[in-house]
Amino acid sequence: MDLTIAHLYPRHMNLYGDRGNVLALRYRALGRGIAVRVIDVDLDDPVDWDAVDLVFMGGGEDSHQARIYEDFLRRAEPLMAILDKGVPMLAICGAYQLLGHHYQTADGQRLQGLGYLDVTTEAGSTRAIGDVVCETPLFDYPKTLVGFENHGGRTFLGPSSQALGTVRLGKGNNGEDGTEGAWKNHTIGTYLHGSLLPKNPHLTDLLLEWALDCKYDGEVVLEPMESTREMAAHEVIVARSKIKHV
């Protein structure tokens, strides 16, 4: 088996080690004998979307996000077409915001997003910074996801949106309703940096399984893989939340 991962705008959208998510996907795929090809997609780069099995896009500073904005919107139709087919995508921070309907800036400017996720974002008066622990319905065990947030945007879920998790430590989407992230089909948007996937191997494996299921038209179950160090890092952050591990 093999997988092709499209890494969107790695030069511009790579805050707080977001590239580590692609490294984690590659590492855990290769550990099961799955060949991986990573395609870096930058401004104006052509993409054969039909050959893409998994999409990743990280967060970026406002100036970097502004640079990729128009290029990203031009890719909306083919990108959303493969997402509708079940190709998974992990979108972190600014990428998560761009998958929503719009971002309302502090000066009242409204930047349109793709509208794939039913979320809207507005500029907040303060930044949300620190460790995050959330409980997610995606897993039976462990039910927790951990990461690090640093964002000024406040994201609110629409009626058709499902939260990625419920916050137990940190602010999450907006610091008000206890939600973190959003997911639809096999697309996950989240504010969790960290990098996210190295500390959450269960999420890494889920994304790989989704990608393989979509590519090979069947339910693929990955072989177990050693995750002691990854889960130790996970548990350190869970312990800081002072909640019982679930």
Backbone torsions as a table, in degrees:
resi	resn	phi	psi	omega
1	MET	NA	156.7	178.3
2	ASP	-149.4	159.1	179.7
3	LEU	-138.0	145.5	173.1
4	THR	-114.9	122.3	-179.5
5	ILE	-106.8	126.2	174.1
6	ALA	-95.2	117.0	177.7
7	HIS	-100.9	106.9	-174.2
8	LEU	-82.8	126.6	173.0
9	TYR	54.0	53.9	-179.1
10	PRO	-64.4	-24.5	179.6
11	ARG	-76.1	-27.0	-173.4
12	HIS	-110.3	-29.6	-174.3
13	MET	-117.3	77.0	-175.1
14	ASN	-148.5	47.2	178.6
15	LEU	-74.4	147.9	170.0
16	TYR	53.0	38.2	174.4
17	GLY	73.3	28.0	-178.0
18	ASP	-60.7	-25.8	177.6
19	ARG	-59.1	-24.7	178.3
20	GLY	-59.6	-22.9	177.4
21	ASN	-66.3	-40.2	177.5
22	VAL	-67.4	-39.8	177.9
23	LEU	-62.3	-39.0	179.2
24	ALA	-66.7	-42.1	177.3
25	LEU	-60.4	-45.7	-179.7
26	ARG	-63.6	-44.4	-177.5
27	TYR	-61.2	-46.4	-175.5
28	ARG	-78.3	-22.0	172.6
29	ALA	-74.6	-48.4	179.9
30	LEU	-61.1	-31.7	178.6
31	GLY	-64.9	-18.0	175.6
32	ARG	-105.1	11.3	179.9
33	GLY	78.0	19.2	179.9
34	ILE	-96.5	118.9	179.0
35	ALA	-69.5	141.8	-177.0
36	VAL	-129.6	132.2	171.6
37	ARG	-117.6	125.4	178.8
38	VAL	-105.7	124.6	178.0
39	ILE	-107.1	116.6	173.8
40	ASP	-81.6	121.5	-178.1
41	VAL	-109.9	111.9	179.6
42	ASP	-111.5	-173.0	-176.8
43	LEU	-54.3	128.2	175.2
44	ASP	67.8	5.6	178.2
45	ASP	-70.5	135.0	175.9
46	PRO	-71.5	148.1	179.9
47	VAL	-135.6	130.9	169.9
48	ASP	-89.7	89.8	-173.4
49	TRP	-62.9	-28.4	179.6
50	ASP	-66.4	-18.8	180.0
51	ALA	-94.0	-2.1	-176.5
52	VAL	-89.4	131.0	-179.0
53	ASP	-107.4	-17.7	-179.1
54	LEU	-158.9	141.3	-177.2
55	VAL	-120.6	136.2	173.2
56	PHE	-130.3	139.7	174.2
57	MET	-145.7	129.0	-177.3
58	GLY	-95.3	-168.8	179.2
59	GLY	-96.5	165.0	-179.8
60	GLY	-151.8	162.9	173.7
61	GLU	-63.6	158.9	-176.7
62	ASP	-55.1	-40.3	-178.5
63	SER	-66.7	-38.0	178.3
64	HIS	-71.0	-39.4	178.2
65	GLN	-63.3	-36.7	177.9
66	ALA	-64.4	-34.7	-178.4
67	ARG	-67.5	-36.0	-175.8
68	ILE	-93.7	-6.1	-170.2
69	TYR	-56.1	-55.5	-176.4
70	GLU	-65.0	-40.1	179.0
71	ASP	-62.6	-41.1	179.4
72	PHE	-63.8	-43.8	179.6
73	LEU	-62.5	-35.3	179.0
74	ARG	-65.8	-22.0	-179.6
75	ARG	-92.0	4.3	-171.8
76	ALA	-57.4	-49.3	-173.6
77	GLU	-62.1	-53.6	-179.8
78	PRO	-67.7	-33.3	178.8
79	LEU	-65.1	-49.4	-178.2
80	MET	-67.1	-27.2	177.9
81	ALA	-64.1	-42.9	-179.7
82	ILE	-76.0	-30.0	175.7
83	LEU	-64.6	-38.6	177.4
84	ASP	-64.5	-27.2	178.6
85	LYS	-78.9	-10.0	179.1
86	GLY	108.8	0.2	175.0
87	VAL	-63.9	126.8	-177.1
88	PRO	-76.7	151.7	174.4
89	MET	-138.7	137.3	170.9
90	LEU	-113.1	120.2	-177.1
91	ALA	-121.0	122.3	-175.2
92	ILE	-106.2	131.3	169.2
93	CYS	54.3	-107.5	-178.5
94	GLY	-59.5	-35.3	177.1
95	ALA	-65.8	-39.6	175.3
96	TYR	-58.7	-46.6	179.4
97	GLN	-60.3	-40.3	-178.0
98	LEU	-70.4	-19.8	175.5
99	LEU	-79.1	-12.5	179.3
100	GLY	-84.8	-169.8	-176.5
101	HIS	-73.8	-46.7	-179.7
102	HIS	-164.5	165.4	173.4
103	TYR	-123.1	122.3	179.4
104	GLN	-95.4	115.0	-177.5
105	THR	-76.7	169.2	-178.6
106	ALA	-63.1	-28.6	-179.9
107	ASP	-92.5	11.0	174.3
108	GLY	91.8	-0.9	178.3
109	GLN	-73.6	136.6	-179.8
110	ARG	-108.6	116.0	177.8
111	LEU	-98.0	118.9	-178.1
112	GLN	-73.0	140.9	174.3
113	GLY	-106.1	-169.0	-179.1
114	LEU	-76.0	-25.4	-178.6
115	GLY	74.4	17.7	178.8
116	TYR	-74.1	-40.2	173.6
117	LEU	-97.8	140.2	-179.1
118	ASP	-83.1	71.2	178.1
119	VAL	-139.1	153.5	172.7
120	THR	-129.5	151.9	-177.0
121	THR	-131.5	140.7	174.9
122	GLU	-130.2	153.9	178.6
123	ALA	-68.8	135.7	177.6
124	GLY	-96.7	167.6	-179.9
125	SER	-83.7	-20.9	178.2
126	THR	-134.8	161.5	178.5
127	ARG	-92.6	147.3	171.8
128	ALA	-95.6	116.0	-174.8
129	ILE	-134.4	129.9	174.7
130	GLY	141.5	-178.9	178.7
131	ASP	-68.3	150.3	177.6
132	VAL	-130.7	136.3	167.9
133	VAL	-126.2	128.8	175.3
134	CYS	-133.6	152.8	174.6
135	GLU	-99.1	132.8	-174.1
136	THR	-121.5	146.7	176.7
137	PRO	-80.2	1.1	-175.7
138	LEU	-73.7	-20.1	-173.5
139	PHE	-132.8	150.6	170.5
140	ASP	-80.3	-41.0	178.5
141	TYR	-161.6	133.1	-11.2
142	PRO	-73.8	149.8	-179.1
143	LYS	-87.9	-2.4	-174.7
144	THR	-97.2	147.2	166.6
145	LEU	-121.5	142.9	-179.7
146	VAL	-128.5	155.2	178.1
147	GLY	-176.9	-167.5	-179.3
148	PHE	-129.0	129.7	179.8
149	GLU	-109.3	146.2	173.9
150	ASN	-157.2	87.4	-174.7
151	HIS	-146.9	148.3	177.3
152	GLY	-99.9	-15.0	179.7
153	GLY	-77.1	149.6	175.8
154	ARG	-118.8	114.6	-174.0
155	THR	-104.3	136.0	-179.1
156	PHE	-122.9	136.6	-178.4
157	LEU	-81.3	140.4	172.8
158	GLY	-84.3	176.9	-175.1
159	PRO	-63.7	-25.9	-178.6
160	SER	-97.2	6.6	-175.9
161	SER	-96.5	144.7	176.6
162	GLN	-114.2	129.7	-180.0
163	ALA	-67.6	143.9	173.1
164	LEU	-66.5	-35.2	-179.0
165	GLY	-165.6	173.8	175.8
166	THR	-107.2	127.1	-173.5
167	VAL	-72.6	130.5	172.3
168	ARG	-111.2	-21.0	175.3
169	LEU	-147.8	130.9	179.9
170	GLY	104.4	-170.0	-176.2
171	LYS	-102.8	-38.9	-179.1
172	GLY	73.7	-142.8	-173.9
173	ASN	-58.1	-44.2	-172.2
174	ASN	-149.2	-4.1	179.9
175	GLY	76.0	6.8	-176.9
176	GLU	-117.7	-48.1	-170.8
177	ASP	-101.1	2.6	175.6
178	GLY	77.6	11.9	-179.6
179	THR	-97.9	153.9	172.2
180	GLU	-134.9	128.2	174.3
181	GLY	66.5	-175.4	177.4
182	ALA	-155.4	154.6	175.4
183	TRP	-145.5	149.2	179.5
184	LYS	-149.5	131.5	-177.7
185	ASN	56.9	-116.8	176.1
186	HIS	-115.7	23.4	179.7
187	THR	-104.1	127.4	-179.3
188	ILE	-119.8	126.5	171.5
189	GLY	-113.6	137.9	-175.7
190	THR	-156.7	157.6	173.9
191	TYR	-93.3	4.6	-173.4
192	LEU	-82.6	109.9	168.9
193	HIS	-90.1	-163.2	170.7
194	GLY	152.0	-50.9	-2.4
195	SER	-62.7	155.0	-176.9
196	LEU	-66.5	-55.3	-168.6
197	LEU	-68.7	-37.7	178.3
198	PRO	-58.4	-28.4	179.2
199	LYS	-93.0	-2.2	-178.4
200	ASN	-136.7	69.9	-176.1
201	PRO	-62.4	-25.3	177.9
202	HIS	-67.1	-35.0	175.8
203	LEU	-72.7	-39.3	176.1
204	THR	-56.2	-48.5	-178.6
205	ASP	-65.4	-36.1	178.5
206	LEU	-63.3	-43.8	178.3
207	LEU	-61.9	-40.8	177.8
208	LEU	-64.4	-42.7	179.0
209	GLU	-64.0	-42.1	176.9
210	TRP	-59.7	-44.5	-179.1
211	ALA	-63.4	-43.7	180.0
212	LEU	-68.3	-40.6	177.6
213	ASP	-58.4	-44.3	-178.2
214	CYS	-67.8	-42.5	-176.5
215	LYS	-70.9	-41.2	-172.9
216	TYR	-104.4	9.9	170.3
217	ASP	54.5	50.4	177.9
218	GLY	-175.8	170.3	-178.8
219	GLU	-82.3	115.2	-179.9
220	VAL	-104.4	127.5	177.1
221	VAL	-110.1	117.9	-179.1
222	LEU	-72.4	145.0	174.3
223	GLU	-67.3	146.7	177.3
224	PRO	-57.4	148.7	-178.6
225	MET	-139.4	142.8	179.4
226	GLU	-56.5	127.0	-177.1
227	SER	-136.0	23.5	-173.8
228	THR	-59.3	-48.9	-177.9
229	ARG	-67.6	-40.1	-179.9
230	GLU	-62.5	-44.8	-178.2
231	MET	-73.5	-26.0	174.6
232	ALA	-64.1	-43.1	176.2
233	ALA	-63.8	-39.3	177.1
234	HIS	-59.8	-48.7	-174.8
235	GLU	-66.6	-30.7	177.6
236	VAL	-59.4	-43.9	-178.9
237	ILE	-73.4	-38.6	176.1
238	VAL	-59.2	-41.2	-179.6
239	ALA	-61.7	-34.6	179.1
240	ARG	-64.8	-26.0	-177.7
241	SER	-76.5	-14.5	179.1
242	LYS	59.2	31.3	172.9
243	ILE	-109.7	158.7	175.5
244	LYS	-70.4	135.2	-179.8
245	HIS	-65.3	136.2	-179.6
246	VAL	-125.3	NA	NA
